[in-house]
Amino acid sequence: MVYNDWSDDDTTTKGRDKFRHERSHDDYDRRKRSRRSPTPPEERRHKRRPSPRRRDEMEQDHFGNFPMMDMMNPQLAWARFPMDPNQLDYLVPYKQFYEYTKRTSNRRIDDEDIQKRYSHYKEKFAARQLSQFFSANKDKQWFLEKYHPTHSRARYEEMIQRRKRYMQEFLAALEQGEFDDVCFDKKPESSTAGKQTTEEEEEEYESRLVIKTVPPTIAREKILEMCSKVEGFDYLALSEPQPSRKFHRIGWICFQQGTDIKKAFDQLDNQKVDDFVVHLALNRKSAAQNRTPRTAPEITQSADRLKKDLDQIKELATALEAMLSEEENGMKLVEQRADKVIAEHSDADEIYKLKKKLDMLITYLRRVHMYCYYCGVECDSLEELNRKCCEPHCRASPEASSPSDSKSKNEKGVIQWAKNLDQKISLKIHTPDERELKKLGGRVLQSEIDDFLREHVLQEHESKFKCQVGECSKAFKGLPFVEKHIMTKHADEIERKKTEVEYFNNYVCDPNHLLPTQSQQPVVPISQPAFIMRPPAISWEQIPRLGIDMQPSWNSRRPMRQDENLPRDPRQVKSYVDLDAPAEGDSNISFY
């Protein structure tokens, strides 16, 4: 084999030329192709878990650079972005109101000022609820029959006539001494057996029929028209609407004693009133009543509270008797009878005297004026009163052996009970003035008329004012002239406004008016991940499959589970989940 001659110079020169050639070729290829390799497919891509800090940066959005997961939790979002309580449809607790006021106030504010603001906020919230409930129900029959100045007149007159009749019956029984032994102190329950009834008594029915349900759209007059065709009909009583049952009511068709109740049942059952079919029921006289009477707190046994109740019930009886416009004063006759009973007990102490007068007046209010004193509830009928509070409403007996801890715990609730009762009775005794009416959420008539005039006057320039009531466009030189024109020429509009204000105030001043069900703040338990848009019937462990990282971040408040740090089997079977599937029970849709 022959080898070529070579030298160090040749080797160096040729090697350098070769290296220079290869280098220029590589540069050329590198410029031609892309600087980055193609992205691998999704299934081959390496998924690196970001650090907690990087993950929070990825979750940030344009709302102040805060993690989106925390923004979707109401409890965490409130702390970072407190919302104005006046813009929410639920009553926020004092703690949240306190935090919002502290964060948004431009000056230093003390706790006492926050307390005043919170009280004012609650009054505004209550007024807004009253206005919303009034707007939603003012055109319904049950609301018109109870509060409207004109539509409620027939119901009111019928109630007054029944109270006058009850007055005569009560005074006759009072003269005979039927209420001399009345006492509303709670007595220990006896274990004696009930009264035995005969077969004839078991077959007897009450002299009234029960209407199982009355829709809120059915007028009282139409039911009365149907019932008046039956011989022996006395009166019709309807209960308060029940919000939990779509404002449906219960009815009682009462008949005079001696009426053939079965015959009346056959005539009225399944009758139609508009599109409503009347379904009736019969009650036996021997039917056992399993209801437990209510009990007033122990504070009603104290001497101070007995004196206050006695003075208060006298004012209340005077106000209720003024509605009857009767010359005969029933309260005075009850007091005279109580003094006679007390005189027969020579050893009677002061507490006995207070209780005797109070209990006989409580019986008088219930039997005649259909008013339960310890409930502060007035009804249109005895049937409705007995449904709300069965007789007797007793005073709780003092427990001498009760521990001091339980007494201190219930003391605040007892004080609030007494305060609420006094407020209800005060509304019935005294007519609120403009300041009190505004505080209750009512409307001041003069302010409403001024607002009406302001809305219906158009000022084109300094000396030209136009009337905007209806199609009227008459012009005047001054504001007093156009206001006088509206008050005189458009008096029907002013009367309509007065009627609306009176209608609304009748509802507000009712101590037992209905209120809409208060919306509750949505609460997400802290133990759950901070994500509230969980689809129905989906567990929290299934959500990470959808591409949402639910692992706790560095500032997450969710406690770690015991199995979170353990390795998981990558071959774990993942089932299919239909995100559009309704939760269990959600498919039962009512179209009423």
C-alpha positions as CSV (number, residue, x, y, z in Angstrom):
1,M,0.0,0.0,0.0
2,V,1.4,3.3,-1.0
3,Y,0.9,6.3,1.2
4,N,1.0,9.9,-0.1
5,D,3.5,12.2,1.3
6,W,2.3,14.8,3.6
7,S,3.6,17.6,5.7
8,D,2.5,19.7,8.6
9,D,1.7,22.7,6.5
10,D,-0.5,20.8,4.1
11,T,-2.4,19.2,6.9
12,T,-3.0,22.5,8.6
13,T,-4.2,24.2,5.4
14,K,-6.5,21.4,4.2
15,G,-8.0,21.0,7.7
16,R,-8.8,24.6,8.0
17,D,-10.3,24.8,4.6
18,K,-12.5,21.8,5.3
19,F,-13.6,23.2,8.7
20,R,-14.4,26.6,7.1
21,H,-16.4,24.9,4.4
22,E,-18.4,22.8,6.8
23,R,-19.1,25.7,9.1
24,S,-20.5,27.9,6.3
25,H,-22.7,25.0,5.2
26,D,-24.1,24.6,8.7
27,D,-24.8,28.3,9.0
28,Y,-26.6,28.2,5.8
29,D,-28.8,25.3,6.8
30,R,-29.5,26.8,10.2
31,R,-30.7,30.1,8.6
32,K,-33.0,28.1,6.2
33,R,-34.8,26.0,8.8
34,S,-36.8,27.4,11.8
35,R,-35.0,28.2,15.0
36,R,-37.5,26.1,17.1
37,S,-38.4,22.5,16.6
38,P,-42.1,21.7,15.9
39,T,-44.4,21.5,18.9
40,P,-45.1,17.8,19.9
41,P,-48.7,16.5,19.9
42,E,-50.8,17.1,23.0
43,E,-50.5,13.5,24.2
44,R,-46.7,13.6,24.0
45,R,-46.3,17.0,25.5
46,H,-44.6,17.1,28.9
47,K,-46.9,18.8,31.4
48,R,-44.9,20.5,34.0
49,R,-46.8,21.6,37.1
50,P,-46.3,25.4,37.7
51,S,-45.1,26.7,41.0
52,P,-47.7,28.1,43.4
53,R,-46.6,31.7,42.6
54,R,-46.6,31.1,38.9
55,R,-50.1,29.5,39.1
56,D,-51.5,32.6,40.9
57,E,-50.1,34.7,38.1
58,M,-51.8,32.5,35.5
59,E,-55.1,32.8,37.4
60,Q,-54.9,36.6,37.5
61,D,-57.4,38.6,35.4
62,H,-58.1,42.2,34.8
63,F,-60.1,42.7,38.0
64,G,-57.3,44.3,40.0
65,N,-54.8,41.4,39.4
66,F,-56.3,39.2,42.0
67,P,-56.7,35.4,41.6
68,M,-59.8,34.5,39.7
69,M,-60.5,31.5,41.9
70,D,-60.8,33.7,45.0
71,M,-63.0,36.2,43.1
72,M,-65.5,33.4,42.5
73,N,-65.8,32.7,46.2
74,P,-68.3,35.1,47.9
75,Q,-66.5,34.9,51.2
76,L,-63.1,35.7,49.8
77,A,-64.3,38.2,47.2
78,W,-66.1,40.2,49.9
79,A,-62.9,40.7,51.8
80,R,-61.0,42.0,48.7
81,F,-63.9,43.7,46.8
82,P,-66.6,44.7,49.4
83,M,-69.9,45.4,47.7
84,D,-72.3,48.1,48.7
85,P,-74.9,46.6,51.0
86,N,-77.5,49.0,49.6
87,Q,-77.1,47.3,46.2
88,L,-77.7,43.8,47.5
89,D,-81.1,42.0,47.7
90,Y,-80.4,40.5,51.1
91,L,-79.7,42.0,54.6
92,V,-76.0,41.7,55.3
93,P,-74.8,41.0,58.8
94,Y,-73.2,43.7,60.9
95,K,-69.7,42.3,60.5
96,Q,-69.8,42.7,56.7
97,F,-71.4,46.2,57.0
98,Y,-68.7,47.1,59.4
99,E,-65.9,46.0,57.0
100,Y,-67.4,47.8,54.1
101,T,-67.8,51.0,56.0
102,K,-64.3,50.9,57.3
103,R,-62.8,50.2,53.8
104,T,-64.8,52.8,51.9
105,S,-64.9,55.7,54.4
106,N,-62.7,58.7,53.6
107,R,-62.4,59.7,57.2
108,R,-61.9,58.0,60.5
109,I,-65.1,56.6,61.8
110,D,-65.8,55.2,65.2
111,D,-67.9,52.2,66.2
112,E,-70.9,54.2,67.5
113,D,-71.2,56.0,64.1
114,I,-71.2,52.6,62.3
115,Q,-73.9,51.4,64.6
116,K,-76.1,54.3,63.7
117,R,-75.4,53.8,60.0
118,Y,-76.2,50.1,60.3
119,S,-79.6,50.9,62.0
120,H,-80.3,53.4,59.2
121,Y,-79.4,50.8,56.6
122,K,-81.7,48.2,58.1
123,E,-84.6,50.8,58.1
124,K,-84.0,51.5,54.4
125,F,-83.8,47.8,53.6
126,A,-87.1,47.1,55.4
127,A,-88.7,50.1,53.5
128,R,-87.5,48.7,50.2
129,Q,-88.9,45.3,51.0
130,L,-92.2,46.8,51.9
131,S,-92.4,48.7,48.7
132,Q,-91.4,45.6,46.6
133,F,-94.0,43.4,48.4
134,F,-96.7,46.1,47.9
135,S,-96.0,46.5,44.2
136,A,-96.1,42.7,43.7
137,N,-99.4,42.2,45.5
138,K,-101.4,45.4,45.3
139,D,-103.6,44.1,42.4
140,K,-104.4,40.8,44.1
141,Q,-107.8,40.2,45.6
142,W,-106.7,39.3,49.1
143,F,-104.5,42.4,49.3
144,L,-107.3,44.7,48.1
145,E,-109.8,43.2,50.5
146,K,-107.5,43.8,53.5
147,Y,-105.8,47.1,52.9
148,H,-107.5,49.1,50.1
149,P,-109.5,52.0,51.4
150,T,-112.5,51.2,49.2
151,H,-112.4,47.5,48.5
152,S,-111.9,46.6,52.2
153,R,-115.0,48.5,53.3
154,A,-117.4,45.5,52.9
155,R,-115.1,43.1,54.9
156,Y,-114.5,45.8,57.6
157,E,-118.2,46.4,58.1
158,E,-119.0,42.7,58.3
159,M,-116.3,42.3,60.9
160,I,-117.7,45.2,63.0
161,Q,-121.2,43.7,63.0
162,R,-119.8,40.4,64.2
163,R,-117.9,42.1,67.0
164,K,-121.0,43.9,68.2
165,R,-122.8,40.6,68.3
166,Y,-119.9,39.0,70.2
167,M,-120.1,41.9,72.7
168,Q,-123.7,41.2,73.6
169,E,-123.0,37.5,74.0
170,F,-119.8,38.1,76.1
171,L,-121.5,40.6,78.5
172,A,-124.4,38.2,79.1
173,A,-121.9,35.4,80.0
174,L,-119.9,37.9,82.1
175,E,-123.0,38.8,84.2
176,Q,-123.6,35.1,84.8
177,G,-120.0,34.7,86.2
178,E,-118.7,32.4,83.5
179,F,-115.3,34.2,83.5
180,D,-114.8,34.7,87.2
181,D,-112.3,31.9,87.5
182,V,-110.3,32.6,84.4
183,C,-106.5,32.4,84.9
184,F,-103.7,32.4,82.4
185,D,-101.0,31.0,84.6
186,K,-99.6,27.8,83.1
187,K,-100.6,24.8,85.1
188,P,-98.8,21.4,85.3
189,E,-100.1,19.0,82.7
190,S,-102.4,16.4,84.1
191,S,-102.4,12.7,83.1
192,T,-106.1,12.3,83.4
193,A,-108.0,10.5,80.6
194,G,-110.0,12.5,78.1
195,K,-113.7,12.8,78.3
196,Q,-115.6,9.8,77.0
197,T,-118.0,10.6,74.1
198,T,-121.1,8.7,73.2
199,E,-122.0,7.5,69.7
200,E,-124.4,10.3,69.1
201,E,-121.7,12.9,70.0
202,E,-119.2,11.2,67.6
203,E,-121.7,11.6,64.7
204,E,-122.3,15.3,65.3
205,Y,-120.6,17.8,63.1
206,E,-119.6,21.4,63.7
207,S,-121.9,24.0,62.2
208,R,-119.3,25.1,59.7
209,L,-117.7,23.9,56.5
210,V,-114.0,24.2,55.8
211,I,-112.8,25.3,52.4
212,K,-109.5,23.5,51.9
213,T,-107.9,26.1,49.8
214,V,-108.9,29.5,48.3
215,P,-106.6,30.9,45.5
216,P,-105.5,34.6,46.0
217,T,-107.2,35.5,42.7
218,I,-110.7,34.6,43.9
219,A,-112.7,37.5,45.2
220,R,-114.5,37.3,48.6
221,E,-117.7,38.6,47.1
222,K,-118.0,35.7,44.7
223,I,-117.7,33.1,47.5
224,L,-120.3,35.0,49.5
225,E,-122.6,35.0,46.6
226,M,-122.4,31.2,46.4
227,C,-122.8,30.7,50.1
228,S,-125.8,33.1,50.6
229,K,-128.0,30.7,48.5
230,V,-127.8,28.1,51.2
231,E,-130.4,28.3,54.0
232,G,-128.9,29.0,57.5
233,F,-125.7,30.7,56.2
234,D,-124.2,33.0,58.8
235,Y,-120.8,34.4,57.6
236,L,-117.7,33.6,55.7
237,A,-114.2,33.7,57.2
238,L,-111.0,33.6,55.2
239,S,-107.5,33.1,56.7
240,E,-104.3,35.1,56.0
241,P,-102.6,34.1,52.8
242,Q,-99.8,31.6,53.3
243,P,-96.6,32.6,51.3
244,S,-95.3,29.1,51.5
245,R,-98.4,27.9,49.6
246,K,-98.4,30.4,46.9
247,F,-100.6,32.8,49.0
248,H,-103.5,30.4,49.1
249,R,-106.0,30.7,52.0
250,I,-108.2,28.6,54.1
251,G,-111.9,29.4,54.4
252,W,-114.7,28.7,56.9
253,I,-118.4,28.8,55.9
254,C,-120.2,29.2,59.2
255,F,-123.9,28.4,59.6
256,Q,-126.5,29.1,62.3
257,Q,-127.1,26.6,65.0
258,G,-129.6,23.9,63.9
259,T,-128.7,24.0,60.2
260,D,-128.5,20.7,58.4
261,I,-124.8,20.8,57.8
262,K,-124.7,17.6,55.7
263,K,-127.3,19.1,53.3
264,A,-125.3,22.3,53.1
265,F,-122.2,20.3,52.3
266,D,-124.0,18.5,49.5
267,Q,-125.2,21.8,48.0
268,L,-121.8,23.6,48.1
269,D,-119.2,20.9,47.6
270,N,-117.6,20.9,44.1
271,Q,-119.3,24.2,43.1
272,K,-117.3,26.4,40.7
273,V,-116.3,30.0,41.3
274,D,-114.8,31.3,38.1
275,D,-112.3,28.6,37.2
276,F,-111.9,27.4,40.8
277,V,-113.7,24.3,42.1
278,V,-114.6,24.5,45.8
279,H,-113.6,21.5,47.9
280,L,-115.1,21.3,51.3
281,A,-114.6,19.3,54.5
282,L,-116.7,18.4,57.6
283,N,-115.3,18.5,61.1
284,R,-116.7,16.4,63.9
285,K,-117.3,18.0,67.3
286,S,-115.5,15.1,69.0
287,A,-112.4,15.4,67.0
288,A,-109.4,15.7,69.3
289,Q,-107.2,18.8,69.1
290,N,-103.6,17.9,69.5
291,R,-102.2,21.5,69.3
292,T,-100.1,22.8,72.1
293,P,-101.1,26.3,73.4
294,R,-98.4,29.0,73.3
295,T,-96.6,30.2,76.4
296,A,-95.5,33.7,77.2
297,P,-92.0,34.2,78.8
298,E,-91.5,34.2,82.6
299,I,-91.1,38.0,82.5
300,T,-94.9,38.2,82.3
301,Q,-95.1,37.0,85.9
302,S,-93.2,39.9,87.4
303,A,-95.1,42.7,89.2
304,D,-93.6,45.4,86.9
305,R,-94.6,43.7,83.7
306,L,-98.1,42.9,85.1
307,K,-98.6,46.6,85.8
308,K,-97.4,47.6,82.4
309,D,-99.6,45.0,80.7
310,L,-102.7,46.1,82.6
311,D,-102.2,49.7,81.7
312,Q,-101.4,48.8,78.1
313,I,-104.4,46.5,77.7
314,K,-106.8,49.2,78.9
315,E,-105.5,51.6,76.2
316,L,-105.8,48.8,73.6
317,A,-109.4,48.0,74.7
318,T,-110.3,51.7,74.4
319,A,-108.9,51.9,70.8
320,L,-110.7,48.7,69.8
321,E,-114.0,49.9,71.3
322,A,-113.7,53.1,69.3
323,M,-113.9,51.1,66.1
324,L,-117.4,49.8,67.2
325,S,-118.7,53.3,67.9
326,E,-120.8,51.8,70.7
327,E,-122.1,53.8,73.6
328,E,-121.8,50.8,75.9
329,N,-118.3,50.5,77.3
330,G,-117.4,46.8,77.7
331,M,-114.1,47.4,79.3
332,K,-115.7,49.2,82.3
333,L,-118.1,46.4,82.8
334,V,-115.2,43.9,82.8
335,E,-113.3,45.9,85.4
336,Q,-116.4,46.2,87.6
337,R,-116.8,42.4,87.5
338,A,-113.1,41.9,88.3
339,D,-113.4,44.2,91.3
340,K,-116.4,42.2,92.6
341,V,-114.5,38.9,92.3
342,I,-111.4,40.4,94.1
343,A,-113.6,41.7,96.9
344,E,-114.8,38.1,97.6
345,H,-111.1,37.2,98.3
346,S,-110.2,39.1,101.4
347,D,-106.7,37.6,101.6
348,A,-105.9,38.5,98.0
349,D,-102.4,40.0,97.5
350,E,-101.4,42.7,94.9
351,I,-100.2,40.1,92.3
352,Y,-103.6,38.3,92.5
353,K,-105.4,41.6,91.9
354,L,-103.3,42.5,88.9
355,K,-103.6,39.1,87.3
356,K,-107.4,38.9,87.8
357,K,-108.0,42.2,86.1
358,L,-105.5,41.5,83.4
359,D,-106.8,37.9,82.6
360,M,-110.5,39.0,82.4
361,L,-109.5,41.8,80.0
362,I,-107.4,39.4,77.9
363,T,-110.5,37.1,77.7
364,Y,-112.6,40.2,76.7
365,L,-110.3,41.1,73.9
366,R,-110.2,37.6,72.6
367,R,-113.9,36.8,72.7
368,V,-115.2,40.1,71.5
369,H,-112.4,41.9,69.4
370,M,-110.7,38.7,68.2
371,Y,-107.3,39.9,69.6
372,C,-104.7,37.8,71.3
373,Y,-102.8,40.1,73.7
374,Y,-99.6,38.1,74.2
375,C,-99.3,37.5,70.5
376,G,-100.3,41.1,69.5
377,V,-102.4,39.6,66.7
378,E,-105.8,40.8,65.5
379,C,-107.9,38.7,63.2
380,D,-111.1,39.1,61.3
381,S,-112.7,35.9,62.8
382,L,-112.4,33.6,65.8
383,E,-111.6,30.8,63.4
384,E,-108.5,32.5,62.1
385,L,-107.5,33.5,65.6
386,N,-107.8,30.0,66.9
387,R,-105.8,28.8,63.9
388,K,-102.9,31.2,64.7
389,C,-103.1,30.8,68.5
390,C,-105.3,28.3,70.2
391,E,-106.7,29.2,73.6
392,P,-105.3,29.7,76.2
393,H,-102.1,31.6,75.7
394,C,-100.6,31.2,79.2
395,R,-97.8,32.8,81.2
396,A,-94.9,30.6,81.8
397,S,-94.4,29.6,85.5
398,P,-91.1,30.8,87.0
399,E,-88.6,28.0,87.5
400,A,-86.7,28.5,90.7
401,S,-84.3,25.7,90.0
402,S,-83.2,26.9,86.6
403,P,-79.4,27.5,86.4
404,S,-78.1,31.0,86.1
405,D,-76.3,30.3,82.8
406,S,-79.6,29.5,81.0
407,K,-81.2,32.5,82.5
408,S,-78.5,34.9,81.2
409,K,-78.7,33.2,77.7
410,N,-82.5,33.7,77.4
411,E,-82.5,37.2,78.9
412,K,-81.7,38.9,75.6
413,G,-84.4,37.0,73.8
414,V,-87.0,37.8,76.4
415,I,-86.2,41.5,76.3
416,Q,-86.6,41.4,72.5
417,W,-89.9,39.6,72.8
418,A,-91.3,42.2,75.2
419,K,-90.0,45.0,72.9
420,N,-91.7,43.5,69.8
421,L,-95.0,43.0,71.7
422,D,-95.0,46.6,72.9
423,Q,-94.3,47.9,69.4
424,K,-97.2,45.9,67.9
425,I,-99.6,47.1,70.5
426,S,-98.4,50.7,70.2
427,L,-99.1,50.7,66.5
428,K,-102.7,49.7,67.3
429,I,-103.2,52.3,70.0
430,H,-101.5,55.3,68.5
431,T,-101.6,56.6,65.0
432,P,-98.0,57.2,63.9
433,D,-97.0,60.8,63.0
434,E,-95.0,61.7,59.9
435,R,-91.7,61.0,61.5
436,E,-92.7,57.6,62.8
437,L,-94.4,56.8,59.6
438,K,-91.3,57.5,57.6
439,K,-89.2,55.4,60.0
440,L,-91.6,52.5,59.5
441,G,-91.2,52.7,55.8
442,G,-94.5,54.5,55.0
443,R,-95.1,57.4,52.7
444,V,-95.9,61.0,53.8
445,L,-98.9,62.4,51.8
446,Q,-97.7,65.9,51.3
447,S,-94.3,64.7,50.2
448,E,-95.9,62.4,47.7
449,I,-98.1,65.2,46.3
450,D,-95.1,67.5,46.0
451,D,-93.3,64.8,44.1
452,F,-96.3,64.3,41.8
453,L,-96.5,68.1,41.0
454,R,-92.7,68.2,40.4
455,E,-92.9,65.3,37.9
456,H,-95.8,66.8,36.0
457,V,-94.6,70.4,35.5
458,L,-92.3,71.3,32.6
459,Q,-90.3,74.5,32.8
460,E,-89.4,75.8,29.4
461,H,-87.9,79.0,30.6
462,E,-88.0,81.4,33.6
463,S,-91.6,82.6,32.9
464,K,-93.2,79.6,31.2
465,F,-94.4,76.5,32.9
466,K,-96.5,73.8,31.3
467,C,-98.8,71.2,32.8
468,Q,-97.9,67.6,31.9
469,V,-100.8,65.7,33.4
470,G,-102.2,63.4,30.8
471,E,-102.6,65.2,27.5
472,C,-102.8,68.6,29.1
473,S,-100.2,71.1,28.0
474,K,-101.6,74.4,29.3
475,A,-98.9,77.0,29.9
476,F,-98.6,79.4,32.9
477,K,-96.3,82.3,33.8
478,G,-95.3,81.0,37.3
479,L,-94.9,77.7,39.2
480,P,-97.7,78.4,41.8
481,F,-100.2,79.0,39.0
482,V,-99.6,75.6,37.3
483,E,-99.6,73.8,40.7
484,K,-102.9,75.4,41.5
485,H,-104.2,74.3,38.1
486,I,-103.2,70.7,38.7
487,M,-104.8,70.7,42.2
488,T,-108.1,72.0,40.9
489,K,-108.5,70.9,37.3
490,H,-106.8,67.5,37.8
491,A,-108.3,66.7,41.2
492,D,-109.0,63.1,40.2
493,E,-105.3,62.5,39.7
494,I,-104.6,64.0,43.2
495,E,-107.3,61.8,44.7
496,R,-105.8,58.7,43.0
497,K,-102.5,59.6,44.5
498,K,-104.0,60.1,48.0
499,T,-105.8,56.7,47.7
500,E,-102.5,55.0,46.7
501,V,-100.6,56.6,49.7
502,E,-103.4,55.5,52.1
503,Y,-103.4,52.0,50.6
504,F,-99.7,51.7,51.1
505,N,-99.7,53.1,54.6
506,N,-102.6,50.7,55.6
507,Y,-100.3,47.8,54.7
508,V,-97.2,49.3,56.4
509,C,-99.0,50.2,59.7
510,D,-100.4,46.7,60.1
511,P,-98.3,45.2,62.9
512,N,-98.6,41.7,61.5
513,H,-98.2,42.5,57.8
514,L,-96.7,39.8,55.5
515,L,-93.2,40.3,54.2
516,P,-91.4,38.7,51.3
517,T,-89.1,35.9,52.2
518,Q,-85.7,37.4,52.8
519,S,-83.0,36.4,50.5
520,Q,-80.0,34.8,52.1
521,Q,-76.4,35.6,51.3
522,P,-74.9,32.7,49.3
523,V,-72.5,30.9,51.6
524,V,-69.8,28.6,50.3
525,P,-68.3,26.4,53.0
526,I,-64.6,27.1,53.6
527,S,-63.8,23.4,53.4
528,Q,-64.8,23.4,49.7
529,P,-62.6,24.7,46.9
530,A,-63.1,28.4,46.1
531,F,-65.1,27.8,43.0
532,I,-68.8,28.3,42.9
533,M,-69.7,27.4,39.3
534,R,-69.7,23.7,40.0
535,P,-72.2,22.0,37.6
536,P,-75.0,20.1,39.3
537,A,-74.4,16.5,40.4
538,I,-70.6,16.9,39.8
539,S,-68.2,16.1,42.6
540,W,-65.2,18.4,43.2
541,E,-62.8,15.6,42.4
542,Q,-64.2,15.4,38.8
543,I,-63.7,19.1,38.0
544,P,-59.8,19.0,37.5
545,R,-60.4,16.7,34.5
546,L,-62.1,19.6,32.8
547,G,-58.9,21.6,32.7
548,I,-59.3,23.6,35.9
549,D,-56.5,23.2,38.4
550,M,-58.2,23.0,41.8
551,Q,-55.1,22.4,43.9
552,P,-54.7,24.9,46.7
553,S,-52.6,27.9,45.9
554,W,-50.2,29.6,48.4
555,N,-53.0,31.8,49.7
556,S,-55.8,29.2,49.6
557,R,-57.8,28.8,52.8
558,R,-58.9,25.2,52.1
559,P,-57.4,22.7,54.5
560,M,-55.3,19.9,52.9
561,R,-56.9,16.5,52.8
562,Q,-55.0,13.6,54.2
563,D,-54.7,11.8,50.9
564,E,-53.5,14.8,48.8
565,N,-49.8,14.2,49.3
566,L,-50.1,10.5,48.4
567,P,-49.2,9.4,44.8
568,R,-52.2,8.6,42.6
569,D,-52.6,5.8,40.1
570,P,-52.4,7.2,36.6
571,R,-54.4,4.2,35.4
572,Q,-57.4,5.3,37.4
573,V,-60.6,5.0,35.5
574,K,-62.4,8.3,34.8
575,S,-66.1,8.0,34.0
576,Y,-68.0,10.2,31.6
577,V,-69.9,13.1,33.2
578,D,-72.7,15.0,31.4
579,L,-72.3,18.6,32.4
580,D,-75.7,19.5,31.1
581,A,-77.5,16.9,33.1
582,P,-79.9,18.4,35.7
583,A,-79.3,17.6,39.4
584,E,-81.6,15.1,41.1
585,G,-85.0,16.8,41.7
586,D,-84.4,19.8,39.4
587,S,-86.3,18.3,36.5
588,N,-89.6,18.6,38.5
589,I,-90.7,21.9,37.0
590,S,-94.0,23.6,38.1
591,F,-95.7,25.8,35.6
592,Y,-98.2,27.3,38.1
